[in-house]
């Protein structure tokens, strides 16, 4: 039997968990059909999920058909929990994208589509809720072809038109079809796995309409991945069971894994095979299996074993909040939040010893509410969050050679880096172009490790830097005096020195997160909405009328729009709907105001100093960042203008 790992992804309320239930029930793996709104869905096992009626965590179920063993991963649908969804994509053979026929392709659906493309995941599409009054299959298919891919093909009816439509998705296949008048099942399977064709099915998960046909089609058109004999695996989730045992969830990508063996210098105690809440313990996991491991304490989502790590998360938090511990012990709160951060690294829990404050980073208000409830139910800590603020970023617009020198008595290191701007939302990229004749391999390794080990802060507001390539291009060491830590110090100072040069040359930019939004309101409220969007420095396309409703799509700064949903509910008397998805970072619309408000002095930030230390007359002394170029002891590769 072939082994397939698939994940069900969707915009919230599209019917994702309901489809999971329907598939398990139709395949005979569930005796009773659960419902999300009844709180008895097989895959919504957490008490918070039962209360909320939404999926918050990814869950696993086993589905068996005549010829397939399918591991089904149900993922969160709300954008606030997109980190779990994104991590799960890295281990999927195929994805099932659920789209409500009443909502069509929503903003978050397009985000999911982009993530699936980024992870190169083949996609089956299930258009749900076709029993809705006025549902139109042709219109729904046209929506998919226009907003996702023109290669979305109706697989619900196999006829001559079907083969022609599939063939038209690829030039070589079309040529084969025109020459021979047919294409094989094998051809179509490879079209799907190569993401050249996206099968579309229609049905109603709640009423089990079209489920049998979808399941048969999924079994017919999928192929098992080929696996290597060498062991490879990838972690996609960290969780804790009811007894507090830490679980590392992995997909075995090749070879075998036995219990009691070592993985990254840690011993595996148990290998668990989960199906909903229940699990069995096995002695060995094979390629294609999705299992939970106990005994590992250092693993993290996205980590590869015998294979590279998964791509860095695209969807990242844009808001930061301070923790109010109320009557609870502050350090107990910190420990509990660090446990939750272990499960979701994007929480970025930070502790300020000086201020005695804990801060967390989140995607939105729903995630905050869930965090408060998790702290109460799992750790018996009643906390609240306050003073929400925007997470800004900083970048540069021109290349600059940056230099750091660290030479107290009996120490020595000088590092030269090239800082270059990258396209928006590229993150940080590191490269090494230094000759071994200039710096030894060990020294180069120390510099590259230092670059990657720290979140480097900008010099405008102390916000993290982004959209930048940092290349090691040269430096100098001393066989006698260079010791561990010298190159780390010089590296940190070099980054900051280069940023200060850019600031003086007015080549630094403050970036802020922007939302892509979809606002649905009554026709009589359009004028008010457009005025609001302009007031928020937003942009919008031509409003679209749908019956008595109007839809406005556009983008706006998160800082301006983060609380607008409440305003919409008020002026539309609960009838309006605002959907926001973080689209990335753009230049800040009120940068001067934010920089003045932050009042950050980079030279006074001693933990992130741009200055260097040189030695003369037997003692180390500080050389300010602006004097470093004329004092540097390794020649500049790219002299300043």
N, C-alpha and C positions, 0 to 999 in steps of 0.2 A: 504493500500500500504506500502511496506517496504521502510525504509529510509536507504540509503547507502551514505557514504562519501568516495569519492575516489580522489586520486591525480595522476596526470600524471607526471612522472619523466623520464628524459632521458639525455643523453649526448647532447651537443649543436649540432644543425643542424640535429638531428635524425628525426625531424618532429613532435615534441610534441604538439606545438600549432596548427599545421595543423590538427592533429588528434582530438584535442579538437573541432575545428571548424566543422570537418566532423561528429563527434558524435552529436553535437548540431543540425546540419543541418538535418542529417538523422532521428533524433528523432522528428523533427518538431519544435524544439525550436528556430531555426533561419530561417528567410525567405530567406536571401541571404548568400552565402558562401563567407566569407572573406579570405584574404590571407596575410601572414606575410610580403611577399616582396612588397605587395601593400600598406601596412600600414593601412589596414582596418580590421584586425583580431579582433573578438569580445572581446577576452580576453587580448590582448595587448593594454590596454587603455591609458597608459602613453605616453606622447609625445616623451620621450627619447626612449621608446620601438618602437614606430612607425619609428623614425629616424634610429635606429640601426638595426631593424629587428630581435631583440632577446628579450626574456622575461627576465626582470630584477627583477620584483616583483611577488609574488604569487597573483593570482586572482581567483575569485569565479564565477561560473555559475550554473544555475539550469537546470537539464535535466530530463524530465519526460517521462517514457515509460508506457506500459500498466499496469504494476504491481509495478513499482518502482519510487520513488522520489530520484534522484541522485544529490548530491552536488558535483560538479566537481571543483577541485582545480588545476589550472595550475601553475607549478613551474618553476623557472629559470633553464636553462640547462647549463649555463656557470659555471665552477668551482669557479670563483671569487664570485658568488652569492649563493654559496652552503649553507650558513647559513640559508637563507630563506627556502630552500628546506628541510633542516634537521629539522627546527622547525615545518614545515607542517606535516612531517611524524608522529608526536606524536598524531595527531587527526584523522588519516585515518583508515577506516574499511578495505579498500583494496587499493593497488596501481596498476597503469597501467604503466609498464616499456616499453618504446618505444625504439626499436633498429633498426637502419638503416641496411638493408641487405648488403649494400656496405661497411659499416664500421665494422660490427660485434660487438663483445664485446670489447669496448675500455676501457682504464684505468679508466676513470671516471665512466663508467658503473659498473665496479667491485666495485668502491667506493660506489656507490649508492646501489648496492646489499648488501654490508656489512652493510650500514646504515639501510636498510629495515629489515635485519636480527636482528640487534641490537634493533630495535623498534618493532620487532615481527609482521610485517605487511605482510599479505597474498598478493601474487603478481600474476597479469595477465600480460602476455607478448604479445606485438603487434610488430611483425617484419614488418617494414615499407619499402616502395619503392621496392616492388617485381616486379614492372613494369620495373625496371632497366635492361638493356641488360646484360645477363650473370648471372642474379640472380638465385641462386640455393637453394631451400627450404631445401633439405636434408642436404646440407652443413651448412646452417644457423642453423638448429636444432642441428646438431652435435656440432657446436661452442657453443651454449647455454649450452648443456649438459656437455661439457668439461670444460667451463670457469665459469659457474654459478652453475648449479646443474644438476646431472644426472636425476633428477625428473622433468625436463622440458618436458612436454608431448604435442604433437600436438593435439589440440582440434578442429581443423577445419574439421575433418572427423570422424564421430561417427560410428565405426564398431567393430567387434570382437577384432581386434588388439588394438583398442582404450581402451576397457575395460581391456584387459590384461596388457597394458602398465600402466594404472592408478593403477591397483591392485598391480603391481610389485613395486610401490613406498612405500608400507607399508606391513610388514610381516603378520600382523593380517588380513589385507584386502585381501592379496593374498591367505591366507588360506581359507577365506570365499569364494573367487571366485573359488578356486579349488574344494571346497566341494559342492557348489551350482550352479556353472556355471554362476553366475551373481553377480553384485553389484548394489546397488540402487543409485538413484540420490542424496538421502540424504547422503549416504556414501561418494560420490565424493565431495559434498559441504563441508563436514567436513574435508576431506583430504586437500582441498584447504585452508580452514580457519586455519587449524593446520600447514600450511606451509610444508606439506608432498608432495604436488603436485602443480606444477606451470603450468597453462594452457597457451599454445602458439597458437596465431593466426597469420595469414599472410594477408597482403593487401597493398594498396596504399592509404594513407590518402588524398593525393592531388587529386586523380582520383576517390575517394569514393569506391574503390575496397575492398571488404571484410569488409566494415564498418558495414553493416546491420547484417552480420553474427557475427561479434565481439560483437555488442550491444546485440543481442539476447542471445549469449553465456554468456555475463556478467550478464544479467538479470537472466538467468536460474541457474547459478552456484554460485550465491552469497546468503548469508544469512544476515538478519538484526541482528545487535548486540542486546544482551539482556541488558536491562537497569534497574538500581535500582530506587526505588521510592525516595530515598534521593537525594537532589540536588548535582550534581558534574559537573564541567566544567574545561576546560583547555584552556588557552590563547596560540595561536600559532603565532600571528602577532600583531604588533602595527603600525598604519599608521595615516596619517592626511588627511582629505578631502580637497576639493578645498577652503573651508572657514577657514582652519586651525584647524578644530575640531579634537580632538584626538580620534581615534577609537581603541578599544580593541577587537580584533577578537577572538571569543571563539567557541569551540564545546561543546554543552551541552551533558554530558556523562550520566546524570541521573536526574530524577525529572524535575522540571519546574523552570523557572526564569521569574519574572514579572518586568516590568519597574517601576521605582521609589522606588525599594527596595534597600537595602544596600548590597554591596559585598565588603568584606575586609575593612569595616569601611568607604566606599565611596558610595555615592548614584548614582545609574544608572539613567541617564536622559532619554535616548532613547534606544530601541532595534531595530536595522536595519537589514532587510533581503535583501542582495545584490544579484544582477544578472548582472554581468558585471559592468558598471558604475552606473546603476540605482539601487535604493533601495526603499523599502516600510518600513514604521514604523509599528511595531507590539507591542501589549501590553504584550504578553507572548511568551516565547520560550520554546519548549519541548525537551525532550531527542532525540538526533539525529540531531537537528538543528545546523547549523553553522551561527552565527550572529555576528554583530559588535555592540559594546556597546559604548555609549558616557557617559561622566561624570566621568570616572575613570582616575586618574592622576599617580597612583603608580604601575599599572599593568605592566607586562613584559612578553616577549615570553617564553613559557615553564612553566609559573606559573599554579599551580593547585588550584582549588577552591573546597574544600571538597575531594580532592584527591592529592596525592603527585605530586611534580613538575616533569616535563619531565627530562630524563637523560641529564647530562651536554653535551654540544655540542662536537662532536668528531673532526669536521673540524674547525680549528682555524687559525686566521691570523698568518703569519710568517714574515711579513714585516712591518716596521714602517717608516712613513714619516713626515717631518716637513711641516707645513702650511706656505706658503708665502702669506700674506694678500694683497700684492701689495699696492694699494691706498685705501684699505678698512679699516674700523675701526676694530682693532684686536678683541675687545670684541663682536662686532656684528658677526664676523666670528665664535667665540667660541660659542655663543648662537645658531647660525644656525647649527653648527656641533653637538652640544648637542641634538638638535631636531632630527637630523639624527641618532645619537647614541641611542636615545630613541626608534627609529624604528628598529635599528640594533645594539644591545648592544655590538656585537663583534668589533665594530669600536674602542672601548676603547679610546675615546678622552681624552687626558690629557693636563693639563695646568700647565706650570712652571712659577710661579710668579717671581722667581729669574731670569730666562732667558727671560721672557716675550715671551714664545714660546708655540705653540699648536702642538701636535703630534697626529697622528691617526694610527691605525693598520689595515692593509688590506691583502687580499689574493693575489692580483696581480695587474698588470698595467691597465687592463680593468676596474676594480673597481675604480681605481684612476681617470680614465678619466670620468667615470660616476659620481663620486663624484663632480668633477669640474663642470660638466654640471648641476647637481642638485643644487649646490650652486648658479649658475648663474640664472637658470630658476625659482627656488622656492624662492630664497632670494635676487636676484639681486646683488650677490657678486661675483666678478670676481677674483678667487684665483687660485694659482697653488701649486703643492706639490714638494718638493725638498729633497735632502739628504736622499734617501732611505737607510735603513739598516736592517740587519737581526735581528729577535727576537730570542735571545738565551734563554736557560733554564739551570737550574742547579739541580743536584741531588746528592745522597750519595750512597756509596756501602756497608756500614756496619752499624749496629744499634749503637745508642749512646743515653745515658741518658742526657737530656739537662735540665739545671736549670736556672731559673731567680728569682731574689730577688729584691723587691722594698720596701725600708724602710726608707724614709725620716722621719723626726720628726713627730710623730702622724699618721703615715701610716704603714701598714704592709701587705705583701703578699709574699709567696714563691710558685713557681710552678715547678713541675718536670714532664717532658714529655719524652716519648720514641720515637725517630725518627728512622724509619726503611725503607730501600729501597724497592720499589715495581717494578714489571716488567715494561719494557719500555712502555710509552704512557698510563699509568694508572691514571695520574693526582695526586691530593692530596686526601687522605682519612683520616677522623678524627674518633677517637674512644675514649670512656671514660671507663677506668677500675679502677677508683678511688673509694674507699669505702667511704660511707657516714660518717663513724666513723673518717675518716681522714679530709675530707673537707665537709662542709654542702652543701646541694643541691643548694642553692643560689650561693655559691662561685664556685661550679662546673659549674653551668650555665654561670656565668660570664667568666670563662676560655674558655669554649667551644664556646661561642659567640665571644670572642676575636680571637680565632683561625680562625673562619670562616669569620670574618669581614674584614680581611686584606689580600692583596696579599703579601705574605712573600717573601723577596728577598734573593738570595744566596750571598755568601761571596767572590766569585771569580770575578764576573763582575757586581754584583747587578741585575742579571737577575732573573726572578721568579723561585721559586723552583717547582719541579714536581716529579712524580713517587716516592711518599713518603707517608708513613702512620705515622700520628702523634697521639700518644695515651697519654691521661692524666693518669698518674700513681700515683701521690701523690702531696703533698704540705702542706702548713701551713698558717693559718690565725690567726687573733686576734679579739676576740669579741669586744674588746675595741677600737682598732686602725684601723682595716681593713675597708676601705670605698670604695664607688664606684670608679672604675678606677684603684685601686691598683692591682687587679688581671689581668687586661688588660695589664698594664705596665710590670708586672712580666712575663706574657705569651709571649709577644713580645720579651722580653730580653732572655727568655729561648730558643726560636727557634733559635735566632741568636747565643747564646752561644754554643748550640749543633753543629751548622754548623761550627763555628770556631774550635771546638775540632776536627771535621772531616777533616777540611782543614789541620790542623797541622799533623794529622795522614795520610794525603794524601788519604783520602777516599771521596773526592768530585770530581764530573765530570761536565764538561761543555758540554751541549748538543746543537745540531743544527738541524734545520729542513732539511729533505731530500725529494726530489721529486721521485716518480715513473714516468718514462718517456717512451714514445713511439715515436721513430724517424723514419719517412718514407722518404727515399731519393732514388736517382738513384744508380744503381749498381756501377757506376764508382766513386761514392763519399763515398763508404763504408770505405776505408782506412783513409780518412780525418776524418770521423765521429768517428771512433774507437780511433784514436789518440787524438781527442778532449775530448772524454769521459774519457780516462785515465788521460789526463792532468787535468781534473776537479775532479779527485779522485773518479770517478764514477765506477759502476759495470754494466756489461751487460751480457745477455745470448747470445747464438749462433744466429747470424743474420738469418732472414728468408726471402727467395726470393719469391716475389709474382709478377709473370710476369717480367716486366722490372724494377720493384721497389724492394727495400730491406727495411725490417722493423727491427729495433734494439730496443729491450726493455731492461730496466734496471733501476737503481736508481743512484742518485747523490746528493751532497749537494746543497741546494737552493742557498747558497752564490755563488757557482761556476756556476750554470746553469741558474740563473734568467734572464740573458740577452742573453742567447744562441739562442733563437728563431730568433732574428734579424740576428745573424751570419749565421744561417741555411738558412734564406731567401736569404742572400747575396750570399753564395757560391753555392746554388742550383738555383740561378736566379729565385727565387719565386716558384720553383717547389717542394721544400721540405716542410715537415710538422712536427712540434714538439709539442707533447701534454704532459703536465706536471700536475700531481696531487700530492699534499702534502701527503706523506705516514706516516709521524710522525717524531719523534725526535730520533736521534742516537748520540753517542759520537762525539764531534766536531773533524773534521779531522786536524785542525790546532789550537788546543786549546791554546797552549803556546803563539802563535802569537796574538790571540784575547785577552787573559788575559793581556798580556803586553801592547797591544794597548789601552785597556780600562783603565788600571792603576788605578784600584779601591782599595781604602783603607777602609775596612769595619769598622775599629775602629774609623775612623774619620767621619763616617756617623752617625751623632748624632740623626737623625730621626729614624735610625734602629740600635741602639747601641746594642752590645753584652754584655756590662758591666752591673753590678748590683749595687744597692744602699743599703748599710747596715747602721745601726745606732750604734754609740758608743759615750759615754760621752755626750749624749744629742744632737748630731748632725748627720746628714746623711753624708756619705762619699762614694765615688765610689770605687768599687772593680772590678778590671779588670777581664775579662771573664775567663782567665786561673787560677785565684786564687779563683773563685767562688766555685769549688768542695770542697776545704778545709775549706771554710767559711760557706757553706750551713748549715741551721739549721734543715732541715728535712733529715733523712738518705737516702742515695742512695739505690735504688733497684737493679740497675745494676752497680756496681763499675767499674770505668775505669780500662783498662788493666794495 
